């Protein structure tokens, strides 16, 4: 799992389903692996910066974050 400083990102947990939540590190790790992004450290930093611009409010749902990152993350 990716170790990260969550102080820089205001999102601390992501709702995956009705009864499951992930911390941000686990969510980003899964996002990177499912999108098969290369250069994990560089991609992780870019994802953090992108999430800093996320306009939504808590609760943070995985589907919403996936959509936002897919649309706004410059690969």
Secondary structure, DSSP 8 states (H G I E B T S, - for coil): -----TTSSS--EEEEETTEEEEHHHHHHHHHHHHT-SSHHHHHHHHHHHHHT----SS-BHHHHHHHHHHH---
